[in-house]
Structures are given as C-alpha cells and as structure tokens.
Amino acid sequence: MRTPFPTRIAALSADCRERLMEHAREVNFPEGARLFSEGGHADRFWIVRSGAVSMDLHVPGRQPAVIESLGPGELIGWSWMFQPYRWHMGAEATTPLRTHEFDARTVRTMMESDPAFAAAIEHWVSEVLAHRLHRTRVRLLDLYAPYGSGNLL
C-alpha cells in the first residue's frame, strides 16, 4: 500500500482524522480571497475540500513569490502550532475554494489532553513543514539562482 502524500489529511490515521474532523467547520472562499498574510495571527487552519490555494512569500519590491499550489485534502497553514502563532507565508484562493476550517486553540487543547493524538498531529504538521521548506528552497532557487535550481539540486 502506498503511503499518502504527507501534506494531505490522508496521512493521518483514520482515528486521528475522525477526531480532528469532529471540530471542522465548512468555510468557502471566492477566487482571489486572501486567507492570511505573512505576520498575521495564526489562529486557525484549513483542509482543502475542493479548489486550489497558492502559498506565497513576501519579497520586498516584488510581487509575492508563489511557492506552491495546494489542492483537495491538503493542509493550509502550520504556523498555528508554533508560538508566537504568526503566519510565515501567505495564502490566496486561486479558484473558488471550499475548506474545512479548524480553530487552532481547540486543536491545541485536544493535543494537550491526548498525547497519542498530539504525536500524530505533530508528526503530520512536521511533514508538511518539511515539505513546504523544501518547496520554498526550490522555488526561490528557480527565481533567483543564475541558472535555476535544476543545476543546483
């Protein structure tokens, strides 16, 4: 059996997904809506139900650098888990976007009361974070390296 891509909710065990989804709220965003911007308070996160969202980084004097596009089943946001709970990237809906939204404080409280749940969520978010950092590196090399990242990886 193939392991699910780590940024998708399928990477969590069925029990963990079920517990998490008990606290989901359906939220929709129109195309072009800004979910959050770098530096803002990270008090929630989302899982994409349908549509697409771009993750971007502020680049002084330029348009934001799009790092990655996320689709169905993928986690939007990891900054909610780490103090000081500030977004490290921005996110914008690139199509009409349907999501499951989660209150970060509620999920952190669940994690505090259940070490097994906490370990599963921490592992999942760590996988997402590692993936996003890698994608950020590759994208910035593509944008700013003299010959693109293809020659440097």
NORURJO-V111337 format. One record per helix or strand of 3 or more residues. SS is the DSSP state (@ for helix, = for strand). FROM is the first residue (numbers start at 0). TO is the last residue. If there is no record, write none. Layout:
ss:SS from:FROM to:TO
ss:SS from:FROM to:TO
This chain:
ss:@ from:8 to:10
ss:@ from:13 to:20
ss:= from:24 to:28
ss:= from:33 to:35
ss:= from:43 to:49
ss:= from:52 to:56
ss:= from:64 to:69
ss:= from:73 to:75
ss:@ from:78 to:80
ss:= from:89 to:92
ss:= from:96 to:102
ss:@ from:103 to:112
ss:@ from:114 to:143
ss:@ from:148 to:150
